[in-house]
Each structure stands twice: as C-alpha cells, then as structure tokens.
C-alpha cells in the first residue's frame, strides 16, 4: 500500500499509523440501496495532508509516462465506502493511505468536466485553499500556479504534452468520446491517436476489459523511447450499470448498489492497466471521477445538476514504479 509522507520536504517518511488506523466498520451491504453516507467533510485534516502531496510536475513531465483514468460518474461516497470495506484491493493498494481524496469536480457532466481537466483544472480538494495545481496554462493572475506546477503555453494540456514529445492517446468510453458526429469527435480530436468501439460504451457489461485490452495493444506498439500520455474514460459506472450486479434486473434499474458493483468490476481489471503503464518506465497516474450522479438524493436523479452527490468526487494520484 502506498504510504503518505509527512510533508513535501520529507517524502520518504510515512505518516505513523495511517495504514494501520481503522477506517471504520464495513458498510452494511443493504446500505448501498439506502440513504447515502454523509458527504459533508470528514477527516478534513487527512484530506488537507493528501491534497498537499503534489510532486514537482516539472520533473515528472519529460521523464515519466502519464496515465489519466477518469472513472466516469463515480460518486465519492460509494468509492469511500468500498475502500473502507476492503472491497477495492487493487485501487486501495495504490491510493495514498488506501484512501480516496474528497474533491470537488470542475463540472457536473462529462463534457464540461473533461474540457476543464484537459485545460489543467483537475478536481479541487474539498477543503479550504487555494490549492496549487499539477498543470496550468500560462496566464496572468492565476492564484493556483506554483513552483511545482507544470506550466504550459498551449490551449490544452494534451497539446502541450505532445509538444514535449509525448504520444497522446485517448481510449473513449461514454458518448462524448464515441467519435460519431462533430461533438463526439471534439475531445478525442485533441489526441494524436484515439479509439472508441461499441464494446467500450456504457451498454457493454465488459466495457472496461475491452478498454484495457486496447490500452495494452497501444502501449505494446510504441517505440520504447517514446513517452506516452494515455487517457482512458471508463464508462462502466455510468448508467446503465444494473447488469454489474447479478441479482439486479433491467426493470429495477440502476441503484447505488449497482453503482458499487460497477466499481468492484473496475477494480478487478485495473491492475492490467497499471501493469502495462509501468512496463516501460515509471508512470505518474491520476485516477479520479469527473462528476458523481444522484440516485434519488434530495429528489434528484442523474447529473448535470448542482447537488453534492454530483460535485463531490474521489481522486488519487500516485507513481507506478517500473516492472522488475
């Protein structure tokens, strides 16, 4: 499990007890269909520590491969419950302290959020800031650009990284990446190479496996010396997701329980993605949601709306060390 350093100046010292402290009782399975856990800030001190653990991206860019994995529509509360219950063994092994950071999404639906992410506006820690960013476009007056921020003079981060010699790859999932029509090509069009197949879509029960297989093929075909930015938009959590829970039915539809089952499905296969991304050199990975979704919270259903179940998202970044 990744340990959490004491501060930026001591990145080798683990914070005592973080991995051994209890994270609370495992949630009742029925709880995934009942009222969601409180999304109001808890463990605020820990969140503040985690939010401060930003590497010097000027040293990362040009040295490491980069992975941006967006778990489309993933709610923070469901992600946190499963991690606390030990039901995300692969993801938790890489998240600092085995915990997701609680963050606020830059948008409340896929297109808006990804436009912001590709401009350098990753989800923001849900504790008072300001919070220095990993990536930022060069413009006057920015209050979140710091010494460790990779600053670029380009319309978006993807273009900037291509200018630094990265091969940029998009593996799409939800409809905004399906390359069907002008809108479905807008985000994939930022990348030098983009892929989308019906097997990657929200209606496929095996979407993430198919996406990971595509990633494995892409990376295997790259020259060893060529660095890569690989972006993958995982569609499995987006509605419909009822088919990820064996006892669920189409008529009953999606619930927090089926949402949780979809995340457990992703955890079963994400190790393959991590393995291929560290197969050539060290990789810096960002794994986060772009927005959450409501399952009756406050009377709301879905997203593209202003509710805490939508704007509160899980986030983590970490290094994938090279394979032995």
C-alpha positions as CSV (number, residue, x, y, z in Angstrom):
1,X,0.0,0.0,0.0
2,X,1.3,3.5,-0.8
3,X,2.3,5.4,2.4
4,X,1.7,9.1,3.0
5,X,4.8,11.3,3.6
6,X,4.9,13.7,6.5
7,X,5.3,16.8,4.2
8,X,6.7,17.9,0.9
9,X,10.1,18.1,2.5
10,X,10.1,14.6,3.7
11,X,8.7,12.4,1.0
12,X,10.2,9.3,2.4
13,X,8.8,9.4,5.9
14,X,5.4,7.6,6.3
15,X,2.9,9.2,8.5
16,X,2.8,6.9,11.5
17,X,-0.3,4.9,11.9
18,X,-2.0,6.0,8.6
19,X,-2.1,2.5,7.2
20,X,-2.9,0.8,10.5
21,X,-5.6,3.2,11.8
22,X,-9.1,1.8,11.4
23,X,-11.2,3.4,8.7
24,X,-14.5,2.4,10.3
25,X,-16.7,-0.6,10.1
26,X,-17.5,-2.2,6.8
27,X,-20.8,-0.8,5.4
28,X,-23.9,-3.0,5.6
29,X,-24.5,-4.3,2.1
30,X,-28.1,-3.1,2.3
31,X,-26.7,0.3,2.9
32,X,-25.9,0.7,-0.8
33,X,-29.6,0.8,-1.5
34,X,-30.5,3.0,1.4
35,X,-29.6,6.6,2.2
36,X,-26.1,7.6,1.1
37,X,-23.4,8.3,3.7
38,X,-22.9,11.9,4.7
39,X,-21.0,13.7,2.0
40,X,-20.1,16.6,4.3
41,X,-16.4,16.9,5.0
42,X,-15.0,14.4,7.5
43,X,-11.3,13.6,8.1
44,X,-10.6,17.1,6.9
45,X,-7.1,17.1,8.4
46,X,-6.2,14.0,6.4
47,X,-7.7,15.5,3.3
48,X,-5.5,18.5,3.8
49,X,-2.4,16.4,4.1
50,X,-3.3,14.3,1.0
51,X,-4.1,17.5,-1.0
52,X,-0.6,18.8,-0.3
53,X,1.2,15.7,-1.6
54,X,1.9,17.0,-5.1
55,X,5.1,16.0,-6.9
56,X,7.2,18.5,-8.9
57,X,5.5,18.1,-12.2
58,X,8.4,19.9,-14.0
59,X,10.4,16.8,-13.1
60,X,7.7,14.3,-14.0
61,X,6.9,15.7,-17.4
62,X,9.6,14.6,-19.9
63,X,10.7,11.8,-17.6
64,X,7.7,9.6,-16.9
65,X,4.8,8.1,-18.8
66,X,1.4,9.6,-17.8
67,X,-1.9,7.9,-17.2
68,X,-5.2,9.8,-16.7
69,X,-8.0,7.4,-15.8
70,X,-11.4,9.1,-15.4
71,X,-14.0,6.8,-13.7
72,X,-16.9,8.5,-15.3
73,X,-19.8,9.3,-12.9
74,X,-18.2,7.7,-9.8
75,X,-19.6,9.0,-6.6
76,X,-17.3,9.9,-3.7
77,X,-19.4,8.2,-1.0
78,X,-19.6,4.9,-2.8
79,X,-15.9,4.9,-3.6
80,X,-15.0,5.7,0.0
81,X,-17.4,3.0,1.4
82,X,-15.9,0.3,-0.8
83,X,-12.3,1.3,0.0
84,X,-13.0,1.3,3.7
85,X,-14.6,-2.1,3.5
86,X,-11.6,-3.6,1.7
87,X,-13.6,-4.2,-1.5
88,X,-11.2,-2.3,-3.8
89,X,-7.9,-4.2,-3.2
90,X,-6.1,-3.0,-6.3
91,X,-7.1,0.6,-6.2
92,X,-6.6,0.9,-2.5
93,X,-3.1,-0.6,-2.8
94,X,-2.1,2.4,-4.8
95,X,-4.0,5.2,-3.2
96,X,-2.0,7.1,-0.5
97,X,-3.0,5.6,2.8
98,X,-5.5,3.4,0.9
99,X,-8.0,6.3,0.9
100,X,-9.6,8.4,-1.8
101,X,-9.2,12.2,-1.6
102,X,-12.5,14.0,-1.4
103,X,-12.5,16.6,-4.2
104,X,-14.9,18.9,-6.0
105,X,-15.5,18.3,-9.7
106,X,-14.7,21.1,-12.2
107,X,-18.0,20.3,-14.0
108,X,-21.3,18.4,-13.4
109,X,-21.3,16.3,-16.5
110,X,-18.7,14.6,-18.7
111,X,-18.1,17.2,-21.4
112,X,-17.8,20.2,-19.2
113,X,-15.6,18.4,-16.7
114,X,-13.2,16.9,-19.2
115,X,-12.8,20.3,-21.0
116,X,-11.7,21.7,-17.7
117,X,-9.5,18.7,-16.9
118,X,-7.7,18.9,-20.3
119,X,-7.1,22.6,-19.5
120,X,-5.3,21.6,-16.3
121,X,-8.2,22.0,-13.9
122,X,-8.4,18.7,-12.1
123,X,-10.9,18.1,-9.3
124,X,-10.1,20.5,-6.4
125,X,-9.6,19.3,-2.9
126,X,-12.8,19.8,-0.9
127,X,-11.0,21.7,1.9
128,X,-10.2,25.5,2.0
129,X,-7.5,26.5,-0.4
130,X,-6.0,27.8,-2.5
131,X,-4.6,24.5,-3.8
132,X,-1.6,24.5,-6.2
133,X,-2.4,22.6,-9.4
134,X,-0.3,19.9,-11.1
135,X,-0.8,21.5,-14.5
136,X,-1.7,25.0,-15.5
137,X,-1.9,27.1,-18.7
138,X,0.2,30.2,-18.6
139,X,-2.0,33.2,-17.9
140,X,-1.7,36.3,-15.7
141,X,-3.4,36.3,-12.4
142,X,-3.5,32.6,-11.6
143,X,-3.6,32.0,-7.9
144,X,-3.1,28.2,-8.1
145,X,0.1,28.1,-10.2
146,X,3.0,27.2,-8.1
147,X,6.7,26.4,-8.4
148,X,6.0,22.7,-8.8
149,X,3.2,23.2,-11.4
150,X,3.9,22.3,-15.0
151,X,3.0,25.5,-16.8
152,X,2.3,25.3,-20.5
153,X,1.6,27.8,-23.2
154,X,-0.9,25.9,-25.3
155,X,-4.7,25.8,-25.5
156,X,-4.8,22.5,-23.6
157,X,-2.6,20.1,-21.7
158,X,-2.8,17.4,-24.3
159,X,-1.4,19.7,-27.0
160,X,1.3,20.9,-24.5
161,X,2.4,17.3,-23.8
162,X,2.5,16.5,-27.5
163,X,4.8,19.5,-27.9
164,X,7.1,17.9,-25.2
165,X,7.4,14.7,-27.2
166,X,4.6,12.6,-25.8
167,X,2.5,10.4,-27.9
168,X,-1.1,11.2,-26.8
169,X,-3.7,8.5,-26.8
170,X,-7.5,8.6,-26.0
171,X,-9.5,5.5,-25.2
172,X,-13.0,6.7,-25.1
173,X,-16.0,5.3,-23.2
174,X,-19.2,7.4,-22.8
175,X,-20.9,9.1,-25.7
176,X,-18.8,12.3,-25.7
177,X,-15.9,10.1,-26.9
178,X,-17.7,7.9,-29.4
179,X,-16.3,9.8,-32.5
180,X,-19.8,9.8,-34.0
181,X,-20.6,13.3,-35.2
182,X,-18.8,16.6,-34.5
183,X,-19.4,16.6,-30.8
184,X,-18.3,13.0,-30.3
185,X,-15.0,13.9,-32.1
186,X,-14.3,17.2,-30.2
187,X,-12.5,15.7,-27.2
188,X,-10.9,12.7,-29.0
189,X,-9.7,15.2,-31.6
190,X,-7.2,16.7,-29.1
191,X,-5.2,13.4,-29.2
192,X,-2.8,12.1,-31.8
193,X,-4.4,8.7,-31.5
194,X,-8.0,7.9,-30.4
195,X,-10.1,4.8,-30.1
196,X,-13.7,4.0,-29.5
197,X,-15.7,0.9,-30.2
198,X,-19.2,-0.1,-29.2
199,X,-17.6,-2.6,-26.8
200,X,-16.2,0.4,-24.8
201,X,-19.6,2.0,-24.4
202,X,-22.0,2.4,-21.4
203,X,-24.2,-0.5,-22.6
204,X,-21.4,-3.1,-22.6
205,X,-21.1,-5.3,-19.5
206,X,-17.4,-5.9,-20.4
207,X,-16.5,-2.3,-21.4
208,X,-13.5,-1.8,-19.1
209,X,-11.9,-5.1,-20.0
210,X,-12.2,-4.1,-23.7
211,X,-10.7,-0.7,-23.0
212,X,-7.8,-2.2,-21.1
213,X,-7.1,-4.6,-23.9
214,X,-7.0,-1.7,-26.3
215,X,-4.5,0.1,-23.9
216,X,-2.3,-3.0,-23.8
217,X,-2.2,-3.1,-27.6
218,X,-1.4,0.6,-28.0
219,X,1.4,0.7,-25.5
220,X,2.9,-2.6,-26.8
221,X,3.1,-0.9,-30.3
222,X,5.0,2.2,-29.1
223,X,8.8,2.6,-29.6
224,X,10.4,2.0,-26.2
225,X,11.9,5.5,-26.1
226,X,8.6,7.3,-26.9
227,X,6.8,8.6,-23.8
228,X,3.0,8.4,-23.7
229,X,0.1,10.2,-22.3
230,X,-2.7,7.6,-22.1
231,X,-6.2,8.9,-21.2
232,X,-8.9,6.3,-20.6
233,X,-12.5,7.3,-19.9
234,X,-14.1,4.3,-18.1
235,X,-17.8,4.1,-18.9
236,X,-18.8,1.1,-16.6
237,X,-20.1,3.3,-13.8
238,X,-22.3,5.4,-16.0
239,X,-25.9,4.4,-16.4
240,X,-27.0,1.8,-17.3
241,X,-24.9,-0.2,-14.7
242,X,-27.6,-2.6,-13.3
243,X,-26.0,-5.5,-15.2
244,X,-22.9,-5.4,-12.9
245,X,-24.9,-6.8,-10.0
246,X,-26.1,-10.4,-10.6
247,X,-29.4,-10.1,-8.7
248,X,-30.3,-6.8,-10.3
249,X,-32.8,-6.5,-13.2
250,X,-33.3,-4.2,-16.1
251,X,-36.8,-3.3,-14.8
252,X,-35.4,-2.4,-11.3
253,X,-32.8,-0.2,-13.0
254,X,-29.7,1.4,-11.5
255,X,-29.1,1.9,-7.8
256,X,-26.2,2.8,-5.5
257,X,-25.7,-1.0,-5.2
258,X,-25.3,-1.5,-8.9
259,X,-23.0,1.6,-9.0
260,X,-20.9,0.0,-6.3
261,X,-20.8,-3.3,-8.2
262,X,-19.5,-1.5,-11.3
263,X,-16.6,-0.1,-9.3
264,X,-15.8,-3.5,-7.9
265,X,-15.8,-4.7,-11.6
266,X,-13.3,-2.0,-12.5
267,X,-11.0,-2.9,-9.6
268,X,-10.9,-6.5,-10.8
269,X,-9.3,-5.4,-14.1
270,X,-7.5,-2.1,-13.4
271,X,-4.3,-4.0,-12.4
272,X,-3.8,-4.9,-16.0
273,X,-3.9,-1.2,-17.0
274,X,-1.4,-0.3,-14.2
275,X,0.9,-3.1,-15.3
276,X,1.1,-2.1,-18.9
277,X,1.6,1.6,-18.0
278,X,4.6,0.7,-15.8
279,X,6.0,-1.9,-18.2
280,X,8.4,0.6,-20.0
281,X,9.3,3.2,-17.3
282,X,7.9,4.9,-14.2
283,X,4.4,6.2,-14.8
284,X,2.6,9.0,-13.0
285,X,-1.1,8.1,-12.7
286,X,-4.1,10.2,-11.9
287,X,-7.3,8.3,-11.2
288,X,-10.5,10.3,-10.5
289,X,-14.1,10.8,-11.2
290,X,-15.3,13.6,-13.5
291,X,-18.6,14.0,-11.6
292,X,-20.9,12.0,-9.5
293,X,-24.6,11.1,-10.0
294,X,-27.7,11.2,-7.9
295,X,-29.9,8.2,-7.1
296,X,-32.8,10.0,-5.6
297,X,-30.6,12.2,-3.3
298,X,-32.7,15.2,-2.4
299,X,-35.2,14.1,-5.0
300,X,-32.6,14.3,-7.8
301,X,-31.7,11.6,-10.3
302,X,-28.7,11.7,-12.6
303,X,-26.2,14.5,-13.1
304,X,-25.8,17.9,-14.9
305,X,-27.2,19.4,-11.8
306,X,-26.0,21.1,-8.6
307,X,-26.1,18.5,-5.8
308,X,-23.4,17.3,-3.5
309,X,-23.7,13.8,-4.8
310,X,-22.7,15.2,-8.2
311,X,-20.0,17.7,-7.4
312,X,-18.2,15.6,-4.7
313,X,-15.8,13.1,-6.4
314,X,-13.0,10.7,-5.5
315,X,-9.4,11.4,-6.6
316,X,-6.0,9.9,-6.3
317,X,-2.6,10.3,-7.9
318,X,0.5,8.2,-7.4
319,X,3.5,6.7,-9.2
320,X,3.5,3.3,-10.8
321,X,7.1,2.1,-10.4
322,X,8.7,0.2,-13.3
323,X,8.1,-3.5,-13.5
324,X,11.1,-5.5,-12.2
